[in-house]
Amino acid sequence: MRKVFFIFLLTCCFQKYSVSQNQLMVDSLLTVLKNHNAVKTELRINLPSLYDSTAADILTRLAAVYTTHNNNTAMQYAQEGLDLSEAIGYKQGAGNAHQKKGWIYLNEDNYSEALKSLDEALRINLETGDRYETYGCYFAMGHTYLGKGNLPEALKNYFEALKIAEAAGNKKQESIAIAGIVNVYSSMGNYTESKKYILRSIKINEPAGDKTLLGESYDSMAELNNGGKGL
């Protein structure tokens, strides 16, 4: 169930495209990167500088595109984005790259390395005040601890993500964090709390018409009504 749930989370967090759509996205990002480097050459900027923050962002976006289907290439781009960000003192880029590495390690079930990357990403994001990326760190750490079987820590981190989403008024992020909370409570056998948060998720997603998240909520409720089988 946890691996199936992780695939669902990846679908929500990194929009899953078809192979052809993925390639179009990659081609587009590589074109932007090529144009960026061409302008840099024209400007005679020979050493890494804050001008390269754009390149660092593109590299981490490429890592995100590859995260759902090619871990090796995703890690290559994430590391390149991290190296460049650190070379130019671009903290936000470094935090983002560390987080992408954490997701990639998660995809490989390498929880110890995932936590190392996510801990560093969280430290940087709290320092820079990047609320969006901080949410992502707590959320990914929740799933890391879930994979390790540390349910109390998983729940703690999912709730931290939920608080950030609520403060930002981001209903989709709120619902995704709730999906994590439901999975932990179900793993604990606490179906009363699971049902409470499933109903909350449905209440959020019905007005928005989010079929992916609604479908997950309805499936979870059906399994719950079947005595928790499959949860």
Contacts in CASP RR format, 6 or more apart in sequence:
PFRMAT RR
TARGET T0000
AUTHOR 0000-0000-0000
METHOD contacts of the structure
MODEL  1
MRKVFFIFLLTCCFQKYSVSQNQLMVDSLLTVLKNHNAVKTELRINLPSL
YDSTAADILTRLAAVYTTHNNNTAMQYAQEGLDLSEAIGYKQGAGNAHQK
KGWIYLNEDNYSEALKSLDEALRINLETGDRYETYGCYFAMGHTYLGKGN
LPEALKNYFEALKIAEAAGNKKQESIAIAGIVNVYSSMGNYTESKKYILR
SIKINEPAGDKTLLGESYDSMAELNNGGKGL
1 183 0 8 1.000
1 186 0 8 1.000
1 187 0 8 1.000
1 230 0 8 1.000
1 231 0 8 1.000
2 146 0 8 1.000
2 147 0 8 1.000
2 183 0 8 1.000
2 187 0 8 1.000
5 179 0 8 1.000
5 180 0 8 1.000
5 183 0 8 1.000
6 106 0 8 1.000
6 107 0 8 1.000
6 143 0 8 1.000
8 179 0 8 1.000
8 216 0 8 1.000
9 139 0 8 1.000
9 143 0 8 1.000
9 176 0 8 1.000
9 179 0 8 1.000
9 180 0 8 1.000
10 16 0 8 1.000
10 67 0 8 1.000
10 68 0 8 1.000
10 103 0 8 1.000
10 107 0 8 1.000
11 68 0 8 1.000
11 212 0 8 1.000
12 172 0 8 1.000
12 176 0 8 1.000
12 179 0 8 1.000
12 212 0 8 1.000
12 213 0 8 1.000
13 103 0 8 1.000
13 136 0 8 1.000
13 139 0 8 1.000
13 176 0 8 1.000
14 64 0 8 1.000
14 65 0 8 1.000
14 67 0 8 1.000
14 68 0 8 1.000
14 103 0 8 1.000
16 68 0 8 1.000
17 25 0 8 1.000
17 65 0 8 1.000
19 69 0 8 1.000
22 65 0 8 1.000
22 66 0 8 1.000
22 69 0 8 1.000
25 65 0 8 1.000
26 62 0 8 1.000
26 65 0 8 1.000
26 66 0 8 1.000
29 58 0 8 1.000
29 61 0 8 1.000
29 62 0 8 1.000
29 65 0 8 1.000
30 62 0 8 1.000
32 58 0 8 1.000
33 55 0 8 1.000
33 58 0 8 1.000
33 59 0 8 1.000
36 54 0 8 1.000
36 55 0 8 1.000
36 58 0 8 1.000
37 55 0 8 1.000
40 51 0 8 1.000
40 52 0 8 1.000
43 51 0 8 1.000
45 51 0 8 1.000
48 84 0 8 1.000
48 87 0 8 1.000
48 88 0 8 1.000
49 88 0 8 1.000
50 88 0 8 1.000
50 89 0 8 1.000
50 90 0 8 1.000
52 84 0 8 1.000
52 87 0 8 1.000
52 88 0 8 1.000
52 90 0 8 1.000
53 85 0 8 1.000
53 88 0 8 1.000
53 90 0 8 1.000
53 92 0 8 1.000
53 93 0 8 1.000
55 81 0 8 1.000
55 84 0 8 1.000
56 81 0 8 1.000
56 84 0 8 1.000
56 85 0 8 1.000
56 88 0 8 1.000
56 90 0 8 1.000
56 93 0 8 1.000
56 97 0 8 1.000
57 93 0 8 1.000
57 96 0 8 1.000
59 77 0 8 1.000
59 78 0 8 1.000
59 80 0 8 1.000
59 81 0 8 1.000
59 84 0 8 1.000
59 97 0 8 1.000
60 77 0 8 1.000
60 78 0 8 1.000
60 81 0 8 1.000
60 93 0 8 1.000
60 96 0 8 1.000
60 97 0 8 1.000
60 100 0 8 1.000
62 77 0 8 1.000
63 74 0 8 1.000
63 75 0 8 1.000
63 77 0 8 1.000
63 78 0 8 1.000
63 81 0 8 1.000
63 97 0 8 1.000
63 100 0 8 1.000
63 101 0 8 1.000
63 104 0 8 1.000
64 74 0 8 1.000
64 100 0 8 1.000
65 74 0 8 1.000
66 73 0 8 1.000
66 74 0 8 1.000
66 77 0 8 1.000
67 74 0 8 1.000
67 100 0 8 1.000
67 103 0 8 1.000
67 104 0 8 1.000
67 107 0 8 1.000
71 104 0 8 1.000
71 107 0 8 1.000
71 108 0 8 1.000
74 100 0 8 1.000
74 104 0 8 1.000
75 101 0 8 1.000
75 104 0 8 1.000
78 97 0 8 1.000
78 100 0 8 1.000
78 101 0 8 1.000
78 104 0 8 1.000
79 97 0 8 1.000
79 101 0 8 1.000
81 93 0 8 1.000
81 97 0 8 1.000
82 93 0 8 1.000
82 94 0 8 1.000
82 97 0 8 1.000
82 98 0 8 1.000
82 101 0 8 1.000
84 90 0 8 1.000
85 91 0 8 1.000
85 92 0 8 1.000
85 93 0 8 1.000
85 94 0 8 1.000
85 95 0 8 1.000
85 96 0 8 1.000
85 97 0 8 1.000
86 94 0 8 1.000
91 124 0 8 1.000
91 127 0 8 1.000
91 128 0 8 1.000
92 124 0 8 1.000
92 128 0 8 1.000
92 130 0 8 1.000
92 133 0 8 1.000
94 124 0 8 1.000
95 120 0 8 1.000
95 121 0 8 1.000
95 124 0 8 1.000
95 125 0 8 1.000
95 128 0 8 1.000
95 130 0 8 1.000
95 133 0 8 1.000
96 121 0 8 1.000
96 133 0 8 1.000
98 117 0 8 1.000
98 118 0 8 1.000
98 120 0 8 1.000
98 121 0 8 1.000
98 124 0 8 1.000
99 117 0 8 1.000
99 118 0 8 1.000
99 121 0 8 1.000
99 125 0 8 1.000
99 133 0 8 1.000
99 136 0 8 1.000
99 137 0 8 1.000
99 140 0 8 1.000
101 117 0 8 1.000
102 113 0 8 1.000
102 114 0 8 1.000
102 117 0 8 1.000
102 118 0 8 1.000
102 121 0 8 1.000
102 140 0 8 1.000
102 144 0 8 1.000
103 114 0 8 1.000
103 140 0 8 1.000
105 111 0 8 1.000
105 113 0 8 1.000
105 114 0 8 1.000
105 117 0 8 1.000
106 114 0 8 1.000
106 140 0 8 1.000
106 143 0 8 1.000
106 144 0 8 1.000
109 147 0 8 1.000
111 144 0 8 1.000
111 147 0 8 1.000
111 148 0 8 1.000
114 140 0 8 1.000
114 144 0 8 1.000
115 141 0 8 1.000
115 144 0 8 1.000
118 137 0 8 1.000
118 140 0 8 1.000
118 141 0 8 1.000
118 144 0 8 1.000
119 141 0 8 1.000
121 133 0 8 1.000
121 137 0 8 1.000
122 134 0 8 1.000
122 137 0 8 1.000
122 138 0 8 1.000
122 141 0 8 1.000
125 133 0 8 1.000
125 134 0 8 1.000
125 137 0 8 1.000
126 134 0 8 1.000
131 164 0 8 1.000
131 167 0 8 1.000
131 168 0 8 1.000
132 168 0 8 1.000
134 164 0 8 1.000
135 161 0 8 1.000
135 164 0 8 1.000
135 165 0 8 1.000
135 168 0 8 1.000
135 170 0 8 1.000
135 173 0 8 1.000
135 177 0 8 1.000
136 161 0 8 1.000
138 157 0 8 1.000
138 158 0 8 1.000
138 160 0 8 1.000
138 161 0 8 1.000
138 164 0 8 1.000
139 157 0 8 1.000
139 158 0 8 1.000
139 161 0 8 1.000
139 176 0 8 1.000
139 177 0 8 1.000
141 153 0 8 1.000
141 157 0 8 1.000
142 153 0 8 1.000
142 154 0 8 1.000
142 155 0 8 1.000
142 156 0 8 1.000
142 157 0 8 1.000
142 158 0 8 1.000
142 161 0 8 1.000
142 180 0 8 1.000
143 154 0 8 1.000
143 180 0 8 1.000
144 154 0 8 1.000
145 151 0 8 1.000
145 153 0 8 1.000
145 154 0 8 1.000
145 157 0 8 1.000
146 154 0 8 1.000
146 180 0 8 1.000
146 183 0 8 1.000
146 184 0 8 1.000
146 187 0 8 1.000
147 154 0 8 1.000
149 187 0 8 1.000
151 184 0 8 1.000
151 187 0 8 1.000
151 188 0 8 1.000
154 180 0 8 1.000
154 184 0 8 1.000
155 181 0 8 1.000
155 184 0 8 1.000
155 185 0 8 1.000
158 177 0 8 1.000
158 180 0 8 1.000
158 181 0 8 1.000
158 184 0 8 1.000
159 177 0 8 1.000
159 181 0 8 1.000
161 173 0 8 1.000
161 177 0 8 1.000
162 174 0 8 1.000
162 177 0 8 1.000
162 178 0 8 1.000
162 181 0 8 1.000
164 173 0 8 1.000
165 171 0 8 1.000
165 173 0 8 1.000
165 174 0 8 1.000
165 176 0 8 1.000
165 177 0 8 1.000
166 174 0 8 1.000
171 204 0 8 1.000
171 205 0 8 1.000
171 208 0 8 1.000
172 208 0 8 1.000
172 210 0 8 1.000
172 213 0 8 1.000
174 204 0 8 1.000
175 201 0 8 1.000
175 204 0 8 1.000
175 205 0 8 1.000
175 210 0 8 1.000
175 213 0 8 1.000
176 213 0 8 1.000
178 197 0 8 1.000
178 200 0 8 1.000
178 201 0 8 1.000
178 204 0 8 1.000
179 201 0 8 1.000
179 213 0 8 1.000
179 216 0 8 1.000
179 217 0 8 1.000
181 197 0 8 1.000
182 194 0 8 1.000
182 197 0 8 1.000
182 198 0 8 1.000
182 201 0 8 1.000
182 220 0 8 1.000
183 231 0 8 1.000
185 191 0 8 1.000
185 193 0 8 1.000
185 194 0 8 1.000
185 197 0 8 1.000
186 194 0 8 1.000
186 220 0 8 1.000
186 224 0 8 1.000
186 228 0 8 1.000
186 231 0 8 1.000
187 231 0 8 1.000
189 228 0 8 1.000
191 224 0 8 1.000
191 227 0 8 1.000
191 228 0 8 1.000
191 231 0 8 1.000
194 220 0 8 1.000
194 224 0 8 1.000
194 231 0 8 1.000
195 221 0 8 1.000
195 224 0 8 1.000
198 217 0 8 1.000
198 220 0 8 1.000
198 221 0 8 1.000
198 224 0 8 1.000
199 221 0 8 1.000
201 213 0 8 1.000
201 216 0 8 1.000
201 217 0 8 1.000
202 214 0 8 1.000
202 217 0 8 1.000
202 218 0 8 1.000
202 221 0 8 1.000
205 213 0 8 1.000
205 214 0 8 1.000
205 217 0 8 1.000
206 214 0 8 1.000
220 231 0 8 1.000
223 229 0 8 1.000
223 230 0 8 1.000
223 231 0 8 1.000
224 231 0 8 1.000
END
